[in-house]
């Protein structure tokens, strides 16, 4: 499957401009153990995405965790 990588920067050019990553666990979509603490240090603003076949989906486990668990 061919895909194109990209990212969403939820606050534009404002800082921190840092990719979200797991606080604990592994940043792998195949595993389900990534946790991102909900604080300013860990809940950063860049979320990797992947485009393919007319679909846009999250590209990392950290981005998936944030989408599924934060309000």
mmJSON file of the N, C-alpha and C atoms, coordinates in Angstrom:
{"data_MODEL":{"atom_site":{
"group_PDB":["ATOM","ATOM","ATOM","ATOM","ATOM","ATOM","ATOM","ATOM","ATOM","ATOM","ATOM","ATOM","ATOM","ATOM","ATOM","ATOM","ATOM","ATOM","ATOM","ATOM","ATOM","ATOM","ATOM","ATOM","ATOM","ATOM","ATOM","ATOM","ATOM","ATOM","ATOM","ATOM","ATOM","ATOM","ATOM","ATOM","ATOM","ATOM","ATOM","ATOM","ATOM","ATOM","ATOM","ATOM","ATOM","ATOM","ATOM","ATOM","ATOM","ATOM","ATOM","ATOM","ATOM","ATOM","ATOM","ATOM","ATOM","ATOM","ATOM","ATOM","ATOM","ATOM","ATOM","ATOM","ATOM","ATOM","ATOM","ATOM","ATOM","ATOM","ATOM","ATOM","ATOM","ATOM","ATOM","ATOM","ATOM","ATOM","ATOM","ATOM","ATOM","ATOM","ATOM","ATOM","ATOM","ATOM","ATOM","ATOM","ATOM","ATOM","ATOM","ATOM","ATOM","ATOM","ATOM","ATOM","ATOM","ATOM","ATOM","ATOM","ATOM","ATOM","ATOM","ATOM","ATOM","ATOM","ATOM","ATOM","ATOM","ATOM","ATOM","ATOM","ATOM","ATOM","ATOM","ATOM","ATOM","ATOM","ATOM","ATOM","ATOM","ATOM","ATOM","ATOM","ATOM","ATOM","ATOM","ATOM","ATOM","ATOM","ATOM","ATOM","ATOM","ATOM","ATOM","ATOM","ATOM","ATOM","ATOM","ATOM","ATOM","ATOM","ATOM","ATOM","ATOM","ATOM","ATOM","ATOM","ATOM","ATOM","ATOM","ATOM","ATOM","ATOM","ATOM","ATOM","ATOM","ATOM","ATOM","ATOM","ATOM","ATOM","ATOM","ATOM","ATOM","ATOM","ATOM","ATOM","ATOM","ATOM","ATOM","ATOM","ATOM","ATOM","ATOM","ATOM","ATOM","ATOM","ATOM","ATOM","ATOM","ATOM","ATOM","ATOM","ATOM","ATOM","ATOM","ATOM","ATOM","ATOM","ATOM","ATOM","ATOM","ATOM","ATOM","ATOM","ATOM","ATOM","ATOM","ATOM","ATOM","ATOM","ATOM","ATOM","ATOM","ATOM","ATOM","ATOM","ATOM","ATOM","ATOM","ATOM","ATOM"],
"id":[1,2,3,4,5,6,7,8,9,10,11,12,13,14,15,16,17,18,19,20,21,22,23,24,25,26,27,28,29,30,31,32,33,34,35,36,37,38,39,40,41,42,43,44,45,46,47,48,49,50,51,52,53,54,55,56,57,58,59,60,61,62,63,64,65,66,67,68,69,70,71,72,73,74,75,76,77,78,79,80,81,82,83,84,85,86,87,88,89,90,91,92,93,94,95,96,97,98,99,100,101,102,103,104,105,106,107,108,109,110,111,112,113,114,115,116,117,118,119,120,121,122,123,124,125,126,127,128,129,130,131,132,133,134,135,136,137,138,139,140,141,142,143,144,145,146,147,148,149,150,151,152,153,154,155,156,157,158,159,160,161,162,163,164,165,166,167,168,169,170,171,172,173,174,175,176,177,178,179,180,181,182,183,184,185,186,187,188,189,190,191,192,193,194,195,196,197,198,199,200,201,202,203,204,205,206,207,208,209,210,211,212,213],
"type_symbol":["N","C","C","N","C","C","N","C","C","N","C","C","N","C","C","N","C","C","N","C","C","N","C","C","N","C","C","N","C","C","N","C","C","N","C","C","N","C","C","N","C","C","N","C","C","N","C","C","N","C","C","N","C","C","N","C","C","N","C","C","N","C","C","N","C","C","N","C","C","N","C","C","N","C","C","N","C","C","N","C","C","N","C","C","N","C","C","N","C","C","N","C","C","N","C","C","N","C","C","N","C","C","N","C","C","N","C","C","N","C","C","N","C","C","N","C","C","N","C","C","N","C","C","N","C","C","N","C","C","N","C","C","N","C","C","N","C","C","N","C","C","N","C","C","N","C","C","N","C","C","N","C","C","N","C","C","N","C","C","N","C","C","N","C","C","N","C","C","N","C","C","N","C","C","N","C","C","N","C","C","N","C","C","N","C","C","N","C","C","N","C","C","N","C","C","N","C","C","N","C","C","N","C","C","N","C","C","N","C","C","N","C","C"],
"label_atom_id":["N","CA","C","N","CA","C","N","CA","C","N","CA","C","N","CA","C","N","CA","C","N","CA","C","N","CA","C","N","CA","C","N","CA","C","N","CA","C","N","CA","C","N","CA","C","N","CA","C","N","CA","C","N","CA","C","N","CA","C","N","CA","C","N","CA","C","N","CA","C","N","CA","C","N","CA","C","N","CA","C","N","CA","C","N","CA","C","N","CA","C","N","CA","C","N","CA","C","N","CA","C","N","CA","C","N","CA","C","N","CA","C","N","CA","C","N","CA","C","N","CA","C","N","CA","C","N","CA","C","N","CA","C","N","CA","C","N","CA","C","N","CA","C","N","CA","C","N","CA","C","N","CA","C","N","CA","C","N","CA","C","N","CA","C","N","CA","C","N","CA","C","N","CA","C","N","CA","C","N","CA","C","N","CA","C","N","CA","C","N","CA","C","N","CA","C","N","CA","C","N","CA","C","N","CA","C","N","CA","C","N","CA","C","N","CA","C","N","CA","C","N","CA","C","N","CA","C","N","CA","C","N","CA","C","N","CA","C","N","CA","C","N","CA","C","N","CA","C"],
"label_alt_id":[null,null,null,null,null,null,null,null,null,null,null,null,null,null,null,null,null,null,null,null,null,null,null,null,null,null,null,null,null,null,null,null,null,null,null,null,null,null,null,null,null,null,null,null,null,null,null,null,null,null,null,null,null,null,null,null,null,null,null,null,null,null,null,null,null,null,null,null,null,null,null,null,null,null,null,null,null,null,null,null,null,null,null,null,null,null,null,null,null,null,null,null,null,null,null,null,null,null,null,null,null,null,null,null,null,null,null,null,null,null,null,null,null,null,null,null,null,null,null,null,null,null,null,null,null,null,null,null,null,null,null,null,null,null,null,null,null,null,null,null,null,null,null,null,null,null,null,null,null,null,null,null,null,null,null,null,null,null,null,null,null,null,null,null,null,null,null,null,null,null,null,null,null,null,null,null,null,null,null,null,null,null,null,null,null,null,null,null,null,null,null,null,null,null,null,null,null,null,null,null,null,null,null,null,null,null,null,null,null,null,null,null,null],
"label_comp_id":["UNK","UNK","UNK","UNK","UNK","UNK","UNK","UNK","UNK","UNK","UNK","UNK","UNK","UNK","UNK","UNK","UNK","UNK","UNK","UNK","UNK","UNK","UNK","UNK","UNK","UNK","UNK","UNK","UNK","UNK","UNK","UNK","UNK","UNK","UNK","UNK","UNK","UNK","UNK","UNK","UNK","UNK","UNK","UNK","UNK","UNK","UNK","UNK","UNK","UNK","UNK","UNK","UNK","UNK","UNK","UNK","UNK","UNK","UNK","UNK","UNK","UNK","UNK","UNK","UNK","UNK","UNK","UNK","UNK","UNK","UNK","UNK","UNK","UNK","UNK","UNK","UNK","UNK","UNK","UNK","UNK","UNK","UNK","UNK","UNK","UNK","UNK","UNK","UNK","UNK","UNK","UNK","UNK","UNK","UNK","UNK","UNK","UNK","UNK","UNK","UNK","UNK","UNK","UNK","UNK","UNK","UNK","UNK","UNK","UNK","UNK","UNK","UNK","UNK","UNK","UNK","UNK","UNK","UNK","UNK","UNK","UNK","UNK","UNK","UNK","UNK","UNK","UNK","UNK","UNK","UNK","UNK","UNK","UNK","UNK","UNK","UNK","UNK","UNK","UNK","UNK","UNK","UNK","UNK","UNK","UNK","UNK","UNK","UNK","UNK","UNK","UNK","UNK","UNK","UNK","UNK","UNK","UNK","UNK","UNK","UNK","UNK","UNK","UNK","UNK","UNK","UNK","UNK","UNK","UNK","UNK","UNK","UNK","UNK","UNK","UNK","UNK","UNK","UNK","UNK","UNK","UNK","UNK","UNK","UNK","UNK","UNK","UNK","UNK","UNK","UNK","UNK","UNK","UNK","UNK","UNK","UNK","UNK","UNK","UNK","UNK","UNK","UNK","UNK","UNK","UNK","UNK","UNK","UNK","UNK","UNK","UNK","UNK"],
"label_asym_id":["A","A","A","A","A","A","A","A","A","A","A","A","A","A","A","A","A","A","A","A","A","A","A","A","A","A","A","A","A","A","A","A","A","A","A","A","A","A","A","A","A","A","A","A","A","A","A","A","A","A","A","A","A","A","A","A","A","A","A","A","A","A","A","A","A","A","A","A","A","A","A","A","A","A","A","A","A","A","A","A","A","A","A","A","A","A","A","A","A","A","A","A","A","A","A","A","A","A","A","A","A","A","A","A","A","A","A","A","A","A","A","A","A","A","A","A","A","A","A","A","A","A","A","A","A","A","A","A","A","A","A","A","A","A","A","A","A","A","A","A","A","A","A","A","A","A","A","A","A","A","A","A","A","A","A","A","A","A","A","A","A","A","A","A","A","A","A","A","A","A","A","A","A","A","A","A","A","A","A","A","A","A","A","A","A","A","A","A","A","A","A","A","A","A","A","A","A","A","A","A","A","A","A","A","A","A","A","A","A","A","A","A","A"],
"label_entity_id":["1","1","1","1","1","1","1","1","1","1","1","1","1","1","1","1","1","1","1","1","1","1","1","1","1","1","1","1","1","1","1","1","1","1","1","1","1","1","1","1","1","1","1","1","1","1","1","1","1","1","1","1","1","1","1","1","1","1","1","1","1","1","1","1","1","1","1","1","1","1","1","1","1","1","1","1","1","1","1","1","1","1","1","1","1","1","1","1","1","1","1","1","1","1","1","1","1","1","1","1","1","1","1","1","1","1","1","1","1","1","1","1","1","1","1","1","1","1","1","1","1","1","1","1","1","1","1","1","1","1","1","1","1","1","1","1","1","1","1","1","1","1","1","1","1","1","1","1","1","1","1","1","1","1","1","1","1","1","1","1","1","1","1","1","1","1","1","1","1","1","1","1","1","1","1","1","1","1","1","1","1","1","1","1","1","1","1","1","1","1","1","1","1","1","1","1","1","1","1","1","1","1","1","1","1","1","1","1","1","1","1","1","1"],
"label_seq_id":[1,1,1,2,2,2,3,3,3,4,4,4,5,5,5,6,6,6,7,7,7,8,8,8,9,9,9,10,10,10,11,11,11,12,12,12,13,13,13,14,14,14,15,15,15,16,16,16,17,17,17,18,18,18,19,19,19,20,20,20,21,21,21,22,22,22,23,23,23,24,24,24,25,25,25,26,26,26,27,27,27,28,28,28,29,29,29,30,30,30,31,31,31,32,32,32,33,33,33,34,34,34,35,35,35,36,36,36,37,37,37,38,38,38,39,39,39,40,40,40,41,41,41,42,42,42,43,43,43,44,44,44,45,45,45,46,46,46,47,47,47,48,48,48,49,49,49,50,50,50,51,51,51,52,52,52,53,53,53,54,54,54,55,55,55,56,56,56,57,57,57,58,58,58,59,59,59,60,60,60,61,61,61,62,62,62,63,63,63,64,64,64,65,65,65,66,66,66,67,67,67,68,68,68,69,69,69,70,70,70,71,71,71],
"pdbx_PDB_ins_code":[null,null,null,null,null,null,null,null,null,null,null,null,null,null,null,null,null,null,null,null,null,null,null,null,null,null,null,null,null,null,null,null,null,null,null,null,null,null,null,null,null,null,null,null,null,null,null,null,null,null,null,null,null,null,null,null,null,null,null,null,null,null,null,null,null,null,null,null,null,null,null,null,null,null,null,null,null,null,null,null,null,null,null,null,null,null,null,null,null,null,null,null,null,null,null,null,null,null,null,null,null,null,null,null,null,null,null,null,null,null,null,null,null,null,null,null,null,null,null,null,null,null,null,null,null,null,null,null,null,null,null,null,null,null,null,null,null,null,null,null,null,null,null,null,null,null,null,null,null,null,null,null,null,null,null,null,null,null,null,null,null,null,null,null,null,null,null,null,null,null,null,null,null,null,null,null,null,null,null,null,null,null,null,null,null,null,null,null,null,null,null,null,null,null,null,null,null,null,null,null,null,null,null,null,null,null,null,null,null,null,null,null,null],
"Cartn_x":[0.846,0.0,0.896,0.777,1.513,0.805,1.58,0.985,1.856,1.291,1.984,1.928,3.055,3.114,2.928,2.356,2.175,2.008,1.595,1.346,0.315,-0.3,-1.208,-0.551,-0.366,0.168,-1.031,-1.522,-2.793,-2.788,-1.616,-1.597,-0.779,-0.568,0.136,1.588,2.055,3.467,3.849,2.862,3.168,3.916,4.748,5.513,4.598,4.929,6.273,6.747,5.869,6.25,7.072,6.495,7.147,6.148,6.633,5.779,5.41,4.138,3.671,4.347,4.708,5.325,4.824,5.05,4.573,5.34,4.625,5.242,5.709,4.905,5.29,4.749,5.349,4.958,5.737,5.309,6.007,5.153,5.78,5.061,4.896,4.214,3.986,2.486,1.971,0.546,0.195,1.178,0.931,0.724,1.273,1.107,0.072,-0.484,-1.53,-1.149,0.113,0.544,1.107,0.885,1.354,0.429,1.032,0.288,0.97,0.178,0.687,0.057,0.895,0.367,-0.273,-1.391,-2.134,-1.611,-0.453,0.116,0.848,1.252,1.857,3.175,3.905,5.198,5.01,4.021,3.852,2.791,1.764,0.685,1.063,1.94,2.483,1.578,2.064,1.155,1.288,2.211,2.357,1.942,1.005,0.449,0.665,1.515,1.783,0.541,0.337,-0.769,-0.268,-1.086,-0.76,-1.983,-1.75,-2.807,-2.67,-3.758,-3.732,-5.153,-5.328,-6.631,-7.789,-7.596,-8.65,-8.904,-8.009,-8.153,-7.031,-7.361,-6.358,-6.437,-5.296,-5.294,-4.066,-4.146,-3.023,-1.88,-0.654,0.51,1.311,0.984,1.72,0.754,1.244,0.432,0.162,1.117,0.918,-0.224,-0.253,-1.344,-2.68,-2.704,-3.931,-4.409,-3.483,-3.844,-4.504,-3.917,-4.474,-5.871,-6.059,-7.372,-8.423,-8.079,-9.045,-9.314,-8.42,-8.572,-8.741,-8.412,-8.515,-9.802,-10.202,-11.419,-11.092],
"Cartn_y":[-1.169,0.0,1.239,2.059,3.311,4.339,5.132,6.162,7.403,8.472,9.749,10.155,10.57,10.97,12.469,12.875,14.286,14.468,15.651,15.893,16.998,17.003,18.083,18.795,20.086,20.912,21.676,21.257,21.761,23.23,23.828,25.248,26.079,25.566,26.322,26.588,27.782,28.128,28.355,28.444,28.65,27.444,27.716,26.648,25.741,24.483,23.932,23.328,23.059,22.438,21.166,20.272,19.014,17.876,16.797,15.632,14.936,14.565,13.83,12.458,12.008,10.691,10.033,8.757,7.994,8.385,8.574,8.781,7.436,6.417,5.046,4.132,2.964,2.034,2.303,1.651,1.702,2.45,3.318,4.106,3.294,2.176,1.265,1.012,1.165,0.899,-0.568,-1.45,-2.879,-3.246,-2.465,-2.728,-1.775,-2.099,-1.258,-0.846,-0.389,-0.047,1.369,2.203,3.586,4.418,5.213,6.142,7.499,8.543,9.917,10.661,11.154,11.917,13.205,13.559,14.751,15.963,16.455,17.678,18.429,19.652,20.5,19.945,19.226,18.673,17.526,16.685,15.476,15.588,16.378,16.524,17.665,17.369,18.39,18.608,19.273,19.796,19.228,18.328,17.775,16.302,15.968,14.621,14.056,13.028,12.435,11.732,11.878,11.219,10.571,9.684,8.983,9.068,9.369,9.448,8.252,7.541,6.464,6.131,5.86,5.437,6.326,7.624,8.539,8.545,7.944,7.849,8.635,9.319,9.967,9.278,8.755,8.058,8.44,8.255,8.554,7.598,8.095,7.3,6.775,7.213,6.74,6.349,5.506,5.078,6.243,7.161,8.313,9.19,9.441,10.236,9.53,8.222,7.438,7.512,7.405,7.475,8.82,9.905,11.235,11.354,10.911,10.997,10.219,9.05,8.172,8.505,9.222,9.357,10.768,11.793,13.157,13.829,14.833,15.585,17.039],
"Cartn_z":[0.0,0.0,0.0,-1.006,-1.066,-0.207,0.509,1.346,1.344,1.81,1.927,3.395,3.944,5.348,5.476,6.591,6.883,8.375,8.78,10.197,10.35,11.514,11.896,13.07,12.931,14.015,14.571,15.717,16.227,16.629,16.788,17.14,16.155,14.961,13.93,14.281,13.996,14.19,15.653,16.547,17.964,18.533,19.529,20.181,20.986,21.243,21.269,19.94,18.97,17.702,17.924,18.692,19.053,18.84,18.245,17.984,19.281,19.401,20.571,20.598,21.804,21.946,23.223,23.323,24.48,25.734,26.827,28.123,28.663,28.407,28.742,27.651,27.521,26.47,25.198,24.123,22.842,21.826,21.042,20.041,18.758,18.875,17.749,17.616,16.391,16.18,16.379,16.255,16.427,17.896,18.792,20.223,20.776,21.911,22.493,23.908,24.082,25.434,25.557,24.577,24.621,25.505,26.386,27.236,27.137,26.997,26.959,28.13,29.045,30.18,29.686,30.289,29.891,30.66,30.211,30.779,29.671,29.944,28.912,28.383,29.198,28.763,27.769,27.99,27.175,26.093,26.309,25.334,24.399,23.462,22.581,21.372,20.335,19.315,17.908,17.659,16.312,16.322,15.408,15.324,13.925,13.785,12.476,11.918,10.614,9.934,8.647,8.111,6.87,5.963,4.685,3.675,2.745,2.474,1.475,1.047,-0.212,-0.751,-0.295,-0.236,0.184,1.677,2.451,3.903,4.571,5.654,6.493,7.849,8.324,9.609,10.413,11.716,12.592,12.29,12.38,11.996,13.183,14.403,15.575,16.692,17.577,18.718,19.668,19.8,20.678,20.166,18.878,18.296,18.476,18.288,18.474,19.917,20.876,22.292,22.62,22.137,22.413,21.819,20.581,19.955,20.733,21.205,21.867,23.318,23.989,25.434,25.952,25.194,25.72,25.278,26.041,25.728,25.598],
"occupancy":[1.0,1.0,1.0,1.0,1.0,1.0,1.0,1.0,1.0,1.0,1.0,1.0,1.0,1.0,1.0,1.0,1.0,1.0,1.0,1.0,1.0,1.0,1.0,1.0,1.0,1.0,1.0,1.0,1.0,1.0,1.0,1.0,1.0,1.0,1.0,1.0,1.0,1.0,1.0,1.0,1.0,1.0,1.0,1.0,1.0,1.0,1.0,1.0,1.0,1.0,1.0,1.0,1.0,1.0,1.0,1.0,1.0,1.0,1.0,1.0,1.0,1.0,1.0,1.0,1.0,1.0,1.0,1.0,1.0,1.0,1.0,1.0,1.0,1.0,1.0,1.0,1.0,1.0,1.0,1.0,1.0,1.0,1.0,1.0,1.0,1.0,1.0,1.0,1.0,1.0,1.0,1.0,1.0,1.0,1.0,1.0,1.0,1.0,1.0,1.0,1.0,1.0,1.0,1.0,1.0,1.0,1.0,1.0,1.0,1.0,1.0,1.0,1.0,1.0,1.0,1.0,1.0,1.0,1.0,1.0,1.0,1.0,1.0,1.0,1.0,1.0,1.0,1.0,1.0,1.0,1.0,1.0,1.0,1.0,1.0,1.0,1.0,1.0,1.0,1.0,1.0,1.0,1.0,1.0,1.0,1.0,1.0,1.0,1.0,1.0,1.0,1.0,1.0,1.0,1.0,1.0,1.0,1.0,1.0,1.0,1.0,1.0,1.0,1.0,1.0,1.0,1.0,1.0,1.0,1.0,1.0,1.0,1.0,1.0,1.0,1.0,1.0,1.0,1.0,1.0,1.0,1.0,1.0,1.0,1.0,1.0,1.0,1.0,1.0,1.0,1.0,1.0,1.0,1.0,1.0,1.0,1.0,1.0,1.0,1.0,1.0,1.0,1.0,1.0,1.0,1.0,1.0,1.0,1.0,1.0,1.0,1.0,1.0],
"B_iso_or_equiv":[0.0,0.0,0.0,0.0,0.0,0.0,0.0,0.0,0.0,0.0,0.0,0.0,0.0,0.0,0.0,0.0,0.0,0.0,0.0,0.0,0.0,0.0,0.0,0.0,0.0,0.0,0.0,0.0,0.0,0.0,0.0,0.0,0.0,0.0,0.0,0.0,0.0,0.0,0.0,0.0,0.0,0.0,0.0,0.0,0.0,0.0,0.0,0.0,0.0,0.0,0.0,0.0,0.0,0.0,0.0,0.0,0.0,0.0,0.0,0.0,0.0,0.0,0.0,0.0,0.0,0.0,0.0,0.0,0.0,0.0,0.0,0.0,0.0,0.0,0.0,0.0,0.0,0.0,0.0,0.0,0.0,0.0,0.0,0.0,0.0,0.0,0.0,0.0,0.0,0.0,0.0,0.0,0.0,0.0,0.0,0.0,0.0,0.0,0.0,0.0,0.0,0.0,0.0,0.0,0.0,0.0,0.0,0.0,0.0,0.0,0.0,0.0,0.0,0.0,0.0,0.0,0.0,0.0,0.0,0.0,0.0,0.0,0.0,0.0,0.0,0.0,0.0,0.0,0.0,0.0,0.0,0.0,0.0,0.0,0.0,0.0,0.0,0.0,0.0,0.0,0.0,0.0,0.0,0.0,0.0,0.0,0.0,0.0,0.0,0.0,0.0,0.0,0.0,0.0,0.0,0.0,0.0,0.0,0.0,0.0,0.0,0.0,0.0,0.0,0.0,0.0,0.0,0.0,0.0,0.0,0.0,0.0,0.0,0.0,0.0,0.0,0.0,0.0,0.0,0.0,0.0,0.0,0.0,0.0,0.0,0.0,0.0,0.0,0.0,0.0,0.0,0.0,0.0,0.0,0.0,0.0,0.0,0.0,0.0,0.0,0.0,0.0,0.0,0.0,0.0,0.0,0.0,0.0,0.0,0.0,0.0,0.0,0.0],
"pdbx_formal_charge":[null,null,null,null,null,null,null,null,null,null,null,null,null,null,null,null,null,null,null,null,null,null,null,null,null,null,null,null,null,null,null,null,null,null,null,null,null,null,null,null,null,null,null,null,null,null,null,null,null,null,null,null,null,null,null,null,null,null,null,null,null,null,null,null,null,null,null,null,null,null,null,null,null,null,null,null,null,null,null,null,null,null,null,null,null,null,null,null,null,null,null,null,null,null,null,null,null,null,null,null,null,null,null,null,null,null,null,null,null,null,null,null,null,null,null,null,null,null,null,null,null,null,null,null,null,null,null,null,null,null,null,null,null,null,null,null,null,null,null,null,null,null,null,null,null,null,null,null,null,null,null,null,null,null,null,null,null,null,null,null,null,null,null,null,null,null,null,null,null,null,null,null,null,null,null,null,null,null,null,null,null,null,null,null,null,null,null,null,null,null,null,null,null,null,null,null,null,null,null,null,null,null,null,null,null,null,null,null,null,null,null,null,null],
"auth_seq_id":[1,1,1,2,2,2,3,3,3,4,4,4,5,5,5,6,6,6,7,7,7,8,8,8,9,9,9,10,10,10,11,11,11,12,12,12,13,13,13,14,14,14,15,15,15,16,16,16,17,17,17,18,18,18,19,19,19,20,20,20,21,21,21,22,22,22,23,23,23,24,24,24,25,25,25,26,26,26,27,27,27,28,28,28,29,29,29,30,30,30,31,31,31,32,32,32,33,33,33,34,34,34,35,35,35,36,36,36,37,37,37,38,38,38,39,39,39,40,40,40,41,41,41,42,42,42,43,43,43,44,44,44,45,45,45,46,46,46,47,47,47,48,48,48,49,49,49,50,50,50,51,51,51,52,52,52,53,53,53,54,54,54,55,55,55,56,56,56,57,57,57,58,58,58,59,59,59,60,60,60,61,61,61,62,62,62,63,63,63,64,64,64,65,65,65,66,66,66,67,67,67,68,68,68,69,69,69,70,70,70,71,71,71],
"auth_comp_id":["UNK","UNK","UNK","UNK","UNK","UNK","UNK","UNK","UNK","UNK","UNK","UNK","UNK","UNK","UNK","UNK","UNK","UNK","UNK","UNK","UNK","UNK","UNK","UNK","UNK","UNK","UNK","UNK","UNK","UNK","UNK","UNK","UNK","UNK","UNK","UNK","UNK","UNK","UNK","UNK","UNK","UNK","UNK","UNK","UNK","UNK","UNK","UNK","UNK","UNK","UNK","UNK","UNK","UNK","UNK","UNK","UNK","UNK","UNK","UNK","UNK","UNK","UNK","UNK","UNK","UNK","UNK","UNK","UNK","UNK","UNK","UNK","UNK","UNK","UNK","UNK","UNK","UNK","UNK","UNK","UNK","UNK","UNK","UNK","UNK","UNK","UNK","UNK","UNK","UNK","UNK","UNK","UNK","UNK","UNK","UNK","UNK","UNK","UNK","UNK","UNK","UNK","UNK","UNK","UNK","UNK","UNK","UNK","UNK","UNK","UNK","UNK","UNK","UNK","UNK","UNK","UNK","UNK","UNK","UNK","UNK","UNK","UNK","UNK","UNK","UNK","UNK","UNK","UNK","UNK","UNK","UNK","UNK","UNK","UNK","UNK","UNK","UNK","UNK","UNK","UNK","UNK","UNK","UNK","UNK","UNK","UNK","UNK","UNK","UNK","UNK","UNK","UNK","UNK","UNK","UNK","UNK","UNK","UNK","UNK","UNK","UNK","UNK","UNK","UNK","UNK","UNK","UNK","UNK","UNK","UNK","UNK","UNK","UNK","UNK","UNK","UNK","UNK","UNK","UNK","UNK","UNK","UNK","UNK","UNK","UNK","UNK","UNK","UNK","UNK","UNK","UNK","UNK","UNK","UNK","UNK","UNK","UNK","UNK","UNK","UNK","UNK","UNK","UNK","UNK","UNK","UNK","UNK","UNK","UNK","UNK","UNK","UNK"],
"auth_asym_id":["A","A","A","A","A","A","A","A","A","A","A","A","A","A","A","A","A","A","A","A","A","A","A","A","A","A","A","A","A","A","A","A","A","A","A","A","A","A","A","A","A","A","A","A","A","A","A","A","A","A","A","A","A","A","A","A","A","A","A","A","A","A","A","A","A","A","A","A","A","A","A","A","A","A","A","A","A","A","A","A","A","A","A","A","A","A","A","A","A","A","A","A","A","A","A","A","A","A","A","A","A","A","A","A","A","A","A","A","A","A","A","A","A","A","A","A","A","A","A","A","A","A","A","A","A","A","A","A","A","A","A","A","A","A","A","A","A","A","A","A","A","A","A","A","A","A","A","A","A","A","A","A","A","A","A","A","A","A","A","A","A","A","A","A","A","A","A","A","A","A","A","A","A","A","A","A","A","A","A","A","A","A","A","A","A","A","A","A","A","A","A","A","A","A","A","A","A","A","A","A","A","A","A","A","A","A","A","A","A","A","A","A","A"],
"auth_atom_id":["N","CA","C","N","CA","C","N","CA","C","N","CA","C","N","CA","C","N","CA","C","N","CA","C","N","CA","C","N","CA","C","N","CA","C","N","CA","C","N","CA","C","N","CA","C","N","CA","C","N","CA","C","N","CA","C","N","CA","C","N","CA","C","N","CA","C","N","CA","C","N","CA","C","N","CA","C","N","CA","C","N","CA","C","N","CA","C","N","CA","C","N","CA","C","N","CA","C","N","CA","C","N","CA","C","N","CA","C","N","CA","C","N","CA","C","N","CA","C","N","CA","C","N","CA","C","N","CA","C","N","CA","C","N","CA","C","N","CA","C","N","CA","C","N","CA","C","N","CA","C","N","CA","C","N","CA","C","N","CA","C","N","CA","C","N","CA","C","N","CA","C","N","CA","C","N","CA","C","N","CA","C","N","CA","C","N","CA","C","N","CA","C","N","CA","C","N","CA","C","N","CA","C","N","CA","C","N","CA","C","N","CA","C","N","CA","C","N","CA","C","N","CA","C","N","CA","C","N","CA","C","N","CA","C","N","CA","C","N","CA","C","N","CA","C","N","CA","C"],
"pdbx_PDB_model_num":[1,1,1,1,1,1,1,1,1,1,1,1,1,1,1,1,1,1,1,1,1,1,1,1,1,1,1,1,1,1,1,1,1,1,1,1,1,1,1,1,1,1,1,1,1,1,1,1,1,1,1,1,1,1,1,1,1,1,1,1,1,1,1,1,1,1,1,1,1,1,1,1,1,1,1,1,1,1,1,1,1,1,1,1,1,1,1,1,1,1,1,1,1,1,1,1,1,1,1,1,1,1,1,1,1,1,1,1,1,1,1,1,1,1,1,1,1,1,1,1,1,1,1,1,1,1,1,1,1,1,1,1,1,1,1,1,1,1,1,1,1,1,1,1,1,1,1,1,1,1,1,1,1,1,1,1,1,1,1,1,1,1,1,1,1,1,1,1,1,1,1,1,1,1,1,1,1,1,1,1,1,1,1,1,1,1,1,1,1,1,1,1,1,1,1,1,1,1,1,1,1,1,1,1,1,1,1,1,1,1,1,1,1]
}}}
